[in-house]
Amino acid sequence: MPNYEGSLDAVFHALADRTRREIVERLISGPLSVSQLARPLEMSLPAVMQHLQVLEACALVRSEKTGRVRTCHIEPAGLRSAEDWIGRQRTDWEHRLDRLGDHLSEQEQERPREPAERGPTDRGSTP
């Protein structure tokens, strides 16, 4: 896999997979060894390693090896890039929806009012 370090496309590609999202969620609580990450997943250790390689390639996760144990850590800066992009999109859409709401309110105020419908008249009274 090419190294997309820092690429927003690579971050979203990595997070598009449910297993990788689960790994990221678990690492947010703190560092874990590869075997600890693999334990609840229904896949082989090499398959978990492949998922970790994708997460490391886009700088969402980093790992370090001490002796025979590889420990994985979350990289907050990688998540921040996705969070910042989503935040900008949310802000843009909120502004657009606010402007649409203002426009619709103006249209409602400019529309001529129709006369109120007359209800049934009292038979005993004369107009």
C-alpha positions as CSV (number, residue, x, y, z in Angstrom):
1,M,0.0,0.0,0.0
2,P,1.4,3.4,-0.9
3,N,2.3,5.7,2.0
4,Y,-0.5,8.4,2.2
5,E,0.8,9.9,5.5
6,G,-1.3,12.9,6.3
7,S,-3.7,12.4,3.4
8,L,-7.3,13.0,4.3
9,D,-8.3,10.5,1.6
10,A,-6.3,7.8,3.2
11,V,-7.7,8.6,6.6
12,F,-11.3,8.2,5.3
13,H,-10.3,5.1,3.4
14,A,-8.9,3.6,6.6
15,L,-11.9,4.6,8.7
16,A,-14.3,3.2,6.1
17,D,-13.6,-0.3,7.4
18,R,-15.6,-1.4,10.5
19,T,-12.6,-3.5,11.9
20,R,-10.3,-0.5,11.6
21,R,-12.8,1.8,13.2
22,E,-13.1,-0.7,16.1
23,I,-9.3,-0.8,16.5
24,V,-9.2,3.0,16.6
25,E,-12.0,3.2,19.1
26,R,-10.2,0.7,21.4
27,L,-6.9,2.6,21.1
28,I,-8.5,5.8,22.1
29,S,-8.8,4.4,25.6
30,G,-5.0,3.7,25.7
31,P,-2.2,1.7,24.1
32,L,-2.7,-2.0,23.5
33,S,-0.5,-4.8,22.2
34,V,-1.3,-6.4,18.8
35,S,-2.4,-9.5,20.6
36,Q,-4.8,-7.5,22.9
37,L,-6.2,-5.8,19.8
38,A,-6.7,-9.1,18.0
39,R,-8.3,-11.0,20.9
40,P,-11.9,-9.9,20.4
41,L,-11.7,-9.8,16.6
42,E,-12.7,-12.9,14.7
43,M,-9.6,-13.0,12.4
44,S,-6.1,-14.1,12.4
45,L,-3.2,-12.2,13.8
46,P,-1.7,-11.5,10.3
47,A,-5.1,-10.1,9.2
48,V,-5.1,-7.7,12.2
49,M,-1.5,-6.7,11.3
50,Q,-2.7,-5.8,7.8
51,H,-5.4,-3.6,9.3
52,L,-2.8,-1.9,11.5
53,Q,-0.5,-1.3,8.5
54,V,-3.3,0.6,6.8
55,L,-3.9,2.7,10.0
56,E,-0.2,3.4,10.3
57,A,0.2,4.3,6.7
58,C,-2.3,7.2,7.1
59,A,-0.9,8.2,10.5
60,L,-3.9,7.3,12.6
61,V,-1.9,4.7,14.6
62,R,1.8,4.2,15.5
63,S,3.4,1.1,16.9
64,E,6.6,0.3,18.7
65,K,8.2,-3.0,19.3
66,T,9.8,-3.8,22.7
67,G,11.2,-7.3,22.7
68,R,8.6,-9.5,21.3
69,V,5.6,-7.2,22.0
70,R,4.4,-4.7,19.5
71,T,2.3,-1.9,21.2
72,C,0.0,0.3,19.3
73,H,-0.9,3.9,20.1
74,I,-3.5,6.3,18.6
75,E,-2.1,9.3,16.7
76,P,-4.5,12.2,17.6
77,A,-3.2,14.4,14.8
78,G,-4.5,12.0,12.2
79,L,-8.0,12.0,13.7
80,R,-7.9,15.7,14.1
81,S,-7.5,16.2,10.3
82,A,-10.7,14.2,9.7
83,E,-12.5,16.0,12.5
84,D,-11.4,19.4,11.2
85,W,-12.7,18.6,7.7
86,I,-16.0,17.3,9.0
87,G,-16.3,20.4,11.2
88,R,-15.8,22.7,8.2
89,Q,-18.4,20.8,6.2
90,R,-20.9,21.1,9.1
91,T,-20.3,24.8,9.5
92,D,-20.8,25.4,5.7
93,W,-24.0,23.4,5.7
94,E,-25.3,25.2,8.8
95,H,-24.7,28.5,7.1
96,R,-26.4,27.4,4.0
97,L,-29.4,26.1,5.9
98,D,-29.6,29.3,7.9
99,R,-29.7,31.3,4.7
100,L,-32.4,29.0,3.2
101,G,-34.4,29.5,6.4
102,D,-34.0,33.3,6.1
103,H,-35.0,33.2,2.4
104,L,-38.1,31.1,3.2
105,S,-39.1,33.4,6.0
106,E,-38.8,36.4,3.6
107,Q,-40.9,34.6,1.0
108,E,-43.6,33.9,3.6
109,Q,-43.7,37.5,4.7
110,E,-43.9,38.8,1.1
111,R,-46.7,36.4,0.1
112,P,-50.1,38.2,0.0
113,R,-52.4,36.9,2.6
114,E,-55.5,35.2,1.4
115,P,-58.8,36.3,3.0
116,A,-59.9,34.1,5.8
117,E,-62.5,31.6,4.9
118,R,-66.0,32.4,6.1
119,G,-67.5,29.9,8.4
120,P,-71.1,28.8,8.2
121,T,-73.4,31.8,8.9
122,D,-76.0,31.8,11.6
123,R,-79.4,31.2,10.2
124,G,-81.1,33.4,12.7
125,S,-79.0,36.5,11.9
126,T,-79.1,38.7,8.9
127,P,-75.9,39.9,7.2
